[in-house]
Amino acid sequence: MNPLLDKLQAYPFERLRQLFAGVTPNPSYRHISLGLGEPKHPTPALVRSAMIEAIEATPSGLSSYPATAGDALLRQACSEWLARRYQLQLDPANQILPVLGSREALFALTQVVINPGLGAPGAAPLVISPNPFYQIYEGAALLAGAEPYFVASDPARNFGPNWDVVPHAVWARTQLLFVCSPGNPTGAVMPLSEWQQLFDLSDRHGFVIASDECYSEIYFQDEPPLGGLQAAAMLGRSDFKNLIALTSLSKRSNSPGMRSGFVAGDAALIKPFLLYRTYHGSAMSPVVQAASIAAWRDEAHVLENRALYRQKFAEVTPLLAQVLQVRLPDAGFYLWADVGGDDQRFARELYAAYNVTVLPGSFLGREFEGHNPGKGRVRLALVADTSECLEAAHRICDFVKSRAAAVSK
Ligand SMILES: Cc1ncc(COP(=O)(O)O)c(C=O)c1O
């Protein structure tokens, strides 16, 4: 067996299951989960009908093997979306590749980028990840034979990592850096000045930047979040050297079950990535391609979806802010709340007393250099409809107030 498998950490939801083991939630309440970050708004009709049409067309979309590079029409639709959203001109022939959602692409790209042979004994190549983070970054790094290196998100910097604290010797060993903007769980959007800093470091040390942008279309500010490719173009880096952006329809178009996204950026990275994917066998089904073309071409459903989230966050956030330290994020569909104490205990007791699931922040962060920046916080995924999220928020208010009352007795 591959010994690197032993290095993988339990997934946050497995740890949550263990945390809740033996707890019987209060039966007077039906269960509400704010734990899992899975979109719950309905998949748009235009996406569903495009998929059905592709199955029923003659010959059926299922009767032939798809190409790993995807249909030219799909890559064209992705390129046109990048042009509308970010005013970018990318060549669909060699700067864009469809992927089966960003999760598998984050993992697979890491296997392509990392050269485990480059590290001297005891000095494995490094993969830099924000902390807290999406756990695939760490697993992908470990299975590629690299070591993860974590940079803590800093509440004083709108939860951005402070890249200045990373030692020179660490940058020198770094082969890949993950950016998550808008961030999971913090919702923070990385500003242009930080992109400039990371591009300079990448030029100096030769590492690749993988920009995970799957929450880019759910935002609460007037300005849409800055994308990595957009930042590069603004800084005159028209070849997107050493940069790949990953995006997805899962959140934008409420279709996580479709498994559809794309990567775009440096043609010198896209080429070996396509080669790798050909062997791995990750071509997208033609019916998913047809539905994806329809989704990327339409913005009306994205606007509607964003409006739903905006309404929901506008109602829920002030309620929770009465009892927790929490504020509207830049983007994404999470609240990242400071519970003023032990986050795991908070989650367990809330579940027991009010049958609401939230994810302890310490499960999303890693203890690194003596500090887990997720500690003391919980992640609340506002994915269910507004009434359910409001009901959960009211229960959380009652829970926090009853705890405070018990302490003051
Ligand atoms: C930060 C982040 N990146 C990537 C993904 C993967 O999404 P998908 O594979 O559905 O595109 C998720 C899913 O929750 C996520 O939170």
Ligand as a Chemical Component Dictionary entry (heavy atoms), coordinates in Angstrom:
data_LIG
# 
_chem_comp.id                   LIG 
_chem_comp.type                 NON-POLYMER 
_chem_comp.pdbx_formal_charge   0 
_chem_comp.three_letter_code    LIG 
# 
loop_
_chem_comp_atom.comp_id 
_chem_comp_atom.atom_id 
_chem_comp_atom.alt_atom_id 
_chem_comp_atom.type_symbol 
_chem_comp_atom.charge 
_chem_comp_atom.model_Cartn_x 
_chem_comp_atom.model_Cartn_y 
_chem_comp_atom.model_Cartn_z 
_chem_comp_atom.pdbx_ordinal 
LIG C1 C1 C 0 -12.787 26.112 -0.925 1  
LIG C2 C2 C 0 -13.399 25.035 -1.749 2  
LIG N1 N1 N 0 -12.788 24.659 -2.867 3  
LIG C3 C3 C 0 -13.289 23.686 -3.652 4  
LIG C4 C4 C 0 -14.465 23.043 -3.328 5  
LIG C5 C5 C 0 -14.957 21.948 -4.216 6  
LIG O1 O1 O 0 -16.082 22.260 -4.909 7  
LIG P1 P1 P 0 -16.486 21.519 -6.241 8  
LIG O2 O2 O 0 -15.614 20.313 -6.388 9  
LIG O3 O3 O 0 -17.910 21.163 -6.077 10 
LIG O4 O4 O 0 -16.237 22.494 -7.334 11 
LIG C6 C6 C 0 -15.155 23.400 -2.162 12 
LIG C7 C7 C 0 -16.398 22.713 -1.794 13 
LIG O5 O5 O 0 -17.024 22.895 -0.806 14 
LIG C8 C8 C 0 -14.602 24.424 -1.357 15 
LIG O6 O6 O 0 -15.208 24.822 -0.228 16 
# 
loop_
_chem_comp_bond.comp_id 
_chem_comp_bond.atom_id_1 
_chem_comp_bond.atom_id_2 
_chem_comp_bond.value_order 
_chem_comp_bond.pdbx_ordinal 
LIG C1 C2 SING 1  
LIG C2 N1 SING 2  
LIG C2 C8 DOUB 3  
LIG N1 C3 DOUB 4  
LIG C3 C4 SING 5  
LIG C4 C5 SING 6  
LIG C4 C6 DOUB 7  
LIG C5 O1 SING 8  
LIG O1 P1 SING 9  
LIG P1 O2 DOUB 10 
LIG P1 O3 SING 11 
LIG P1 O4 SING 12 
LIG C6 C7 SING 13 
LIG C6 C8 SING 14 
LIG C7 O5 DOUB 15 
LIG C8 O6 SING 16 
# 
